[in-house]
Every structure is written in structure tokens, then in C-alpha cells.
């Protein structure tokens, strides 16, 4: 018997190997055909070039053709040759990418996903390529990592990595996973970033720890492009550049700028004094809002619905070309993802109902919002049942809400008549429902009365309906389980099965009694004064105070004067960048623009000239210490190419260019000047800057910012 089993396994292995060889031959054949087409195209191009060369020699013998025409003909020939070479490179790249795409498709055959659009296909192809042949790790919605993290939606991608919004089934919370490219250069950078983040994680005891990005886990995963380092972070939201762009580059409300500046300085204090680290790249892109959970739940609700609608239909449709083993793996993986999204939608429903009930307890939940919740109209609440109202009842309730909103602006006499009319309609509806005698009619009538009388009682009623619905599902599942496994003892087996199903569900995270006012009114911090929380991110370029990785640090517009001159740097360089950041948040524009043309001056010299005009002269000892000073200054300490300097202090620029009031302009300039001191030794520290009076928030500040006509005036 064992021999037969072994023989059968050997035959299956032989079939799979033969199938693999056939695919390889098919790929080689396709590649050969494409190469032949390419060679024919190149031969045609070369023949045309040869004809052009011969025609040129003939033209040389003709006295009627002028030298100008000969020159023009030669240029055309060179252009054709250039286009031919460009065509060759493009065709080579196209063939190489096509072969790689075929190989990748075969390796990823067990994966089923929704059909991408043309734009998505182009984006994926662009991301999959890399200069050294090692690209991004391909990820799709529903993929799992470490049997713990489930991918929900892509947050972004860059030259270094891709970032995905995931759900952590162990911690029962959302997280952001950064999947770094597999090339050794990127892998080493990721390992360096992990070392720095682990060092920062030792500061978890500090009350300001949440001012810095938090890495909760790291691991490696293998794919078609090799092994990738993966970093798991707490989710953060929009960066400051996105807020500046949403403000149309007019600047954020000062009430919000003060909060952001205060929290950034707190993060720098923790980084400098406790972590002994220099960030080296502080800019708007690296300061992010703390994520709003409602927006994360909204993304999860939308993506889960899209995934289930697509993959539940595709589960029974497996590719006929796949082997039995590949089909089995495909079904297992898809079933696992479907199970996760189904359970996650239940968690989203439970969390949303709890939040709405808390609003109702405080008298803040409207009947419209409660009705939207049970009709799946709230983006952050995945309500898949049970049905509370019929479609006809929903229409009547919507119509009633519209009438009530219109009557609020009408006279009292009309409102009285409308109330009497609604009362008569309600009585007739109750009579009709009682006459029918159906349970569903009674239940719906009860729900409608609760909704009109008390939103809190209505939400408790909805909770009860959900609990009963889940009990019914559990009983049906238990019955099905007993039919398939009769030997399992009924009572003990039911408990084990229920426990297994409960383990698949995310743990319910209580709201801890916190009222989320964003559910009622959501304000954009780019446009309206509101409470703002930020964190400093992207510490991958950071270095220790006594161990610099490189002397070439900081993005150009936020680069400190000592870094431009090559005179060394310390933690004070971050304070210079912070001041440039705060100015940009308040005004929407750069403080220094070194790329502006000023004669023959280099960008560094233009930058230094802007600094002198805004912040004052640069100390002679700093110039003498600078490695690049000779490229900017002469022996007398004067700029080489820029002679006419026009001082324009900060407060003057704020009043003249941005129309700030003298009081606001002087206070803000007084806050920035100590951070923009041209002498690094005299520059203020983050701890001292935190105590500046400009950062104090007053209630009247927020009230003043509410009126756009009084902004900065």
C-alpha cells in the first residue's frame, strides 16, 4: 500500500515538473519571437540609415545643393539614428519587462484578486521595477503577514518602500506596515532605521513618547523579488505638506500652528536630550497628524465590502490551468481572507454602535444619524444586518425628517397642522400593522416608536437585535458542525466550536467612555481652528549626537547655515529646520528660497545671502571653520558674487508681504529668531523654546481664528 502511495506521489511530482518545463519552454519561445521581431525592426532601421548615408554622399557631388541643405540633411540623419537607438532601448526594456511579468504571473498563480484597471496595472508595473532588478514586494488587499497582519488598503509608496494599512489581530488595532525593497542597499538602510527605532522605543516610559513615531514590530518576508524588511508602525495621518497644500499655500490658522510647533519642539526635546539623536531631516513631509480612527474605519469598511463582493464570487471560479495543489492553496488563502473581512465587519459594526450609543447618552445623536447607522449609510459603520426597518418604512422616516427640518423654519401654525397630519398617519399605520399580526411588522413598529422617542433606547434595541442575530447564526453553525461530525459530543463540541469561532473575531476594544466629537463635526486643521495632534516621523536618517553618518544632511530649504558651510553640526541644526517649518506652516511659503536666480551665484551662495538678509551677519569663526566657505566668501568675509544685500527682518516681511498685524508679526518673529541664530552655539534649545509665551493657547485665540476676516489682522 505504501508503495502505491509513493508511486502516486512520484507521478504527481513528475507531472508538476513536466508542467513547469512546458511553461519555461513557452516563455523561451515567446521571448525568442519578440527578439526576432526586434531584430527585424532594427535591420530595417539600419538599412534606412545606410540609404541616408549613401544619399548624403551623392548630395556632396551635386553642386546645385547648398551647404545649408547638406547640414540640415545631416542633422535629420543624426536625429533618425538617435530615434533608432531610443527605439532599441525601449524594445529591449519592453521585452525584458514582458518576460519578467510572465515569470511573476506564474509564480503568483495561486493568488486571486479583483481585475485591475489599466491605471492600476501601469502603477503596479512601475512599482515592480527597480534599477538593480530587485523591486517592491507585491501586496494585495486581504494578504496576511505572520498570520497576524491583514492588508486592508495601500497608504502610499516611494522610491524606498510601500506602506500598507493593516489590521493587527493580536493587538486588535490598525497599523501601518512599511515593506522595504529587497536590494541590499535598501535592506541595510532599513536595518539602520530599525536600530534607531528600537533605541527610541526604550523611551516608552517618557510622557512625551507619543510625539515620535512608534515602531511596534518588525519582521522579514520573502517574495518574488527576494527578502524584504518590514516595519510595523502605529498609523499616522496626513503630513504637514498636505495641510499646506489644502490651505492653498495661504498658511494654517495660527491656533493650529501653535499646537503643531509646541508638539514638534516637545518631540525634538525628547529626541535630543533623552535619545541623544539628531533628526537631520525635519520638514513638513516628516511631521504627521495622529491618525483619526474614524477615517481608518471608513477605509476598512469600503475595502472589506469591495473585497467580499469580488472574492466571494471568484472563490468557486479557479483557473483551469492551475494544478490541484495550487487550487487548494488558492481556496485556503481566499477563505482565510474572506473569514477575516467578515469578522472584521462585525467588529466595525460593534464598535460603531458603541460609539453611537455613547453619543446618545450625551444627547448628541440625531434621529437621522441613528437611521443612517442601521441603513448602512455611515462610512465608518459596516452594518450588514439585521434589518431593522423595511424599505417602505425607511422612505417614510426620511420623508418625516425632511418635513420636520422644513417646519423648523416655518410658522408655528403650519407646524401644528403638520404634527396633527403625521399623528393621523402614524395611527393608521399602527392600525394596519396590528391588523397584519406579523412579528416583523410589530418589531418594525416598535423600532420606529423608539427612534422617534429616544435615540438611546433605539440604539440599545439595535444592540439587542444584533445579539439575537449572532446567537441564531451561532446555533445554525453548531447544527451544521454536528451534522458533519457526529462523533463529537454535542455540549462539549458546541463549546469548542464557539470558542474557535470567537478566536477568529477581533477582540472588542471598548471606547473607554471617550466621546468622539469627530462623528458629529469634522474640522480640517488646514482651514479651521481645532485640536491637533502630531508626531515626528521618518527617523531613518537620524544619527547619534557623537556619531555622524554623513555631514551632508537636511533638505535644501531647511538646511542650517553651519551645514551649508560644512562647519559641522549638532542638535541645534534641527532647531533651524524647525523654525523654517513653522514659518512655512504659518505663511504657506518657504522662509528661504536658494533656487532663485541671482546672477552667477551658486545655490549655496544665494541661500547664505538670504540668511544674512533675514537673520543677520554670519560669525567670522563659523566661516573660518567651514569646509566650503571658500566657494561662497572671499578672504574679507564678503560674498563672491552677490554684493547688494537688502535686509528684510522677519516681522517686516510678515507685515508687508502677508498683511499681518504688527502685534502678531512681532510675537511670531520673536519666537523664531532664537532658533534662527546664525551662531549654532548661541542658538536656543528645544527645551527653552517650549517655554516661549507665543506658544500659550488662549480661548480667545481660537475665537479670533474662527473669523477669517480677522485672520492675522
Order of alpha helices (4+ residues) and beta strands (2+ residues): alpha-alpha-alpha-beta-beta-beta-beta-alpha-beta-beta-beta-alpha-alpha-beta-beta-alpha-alpha-alpha-alpha-alpha-alpha-alpha-alpha-beta-beta-alpha-alpha-alpha-alpha-alpha-alpha-alpha-alpha
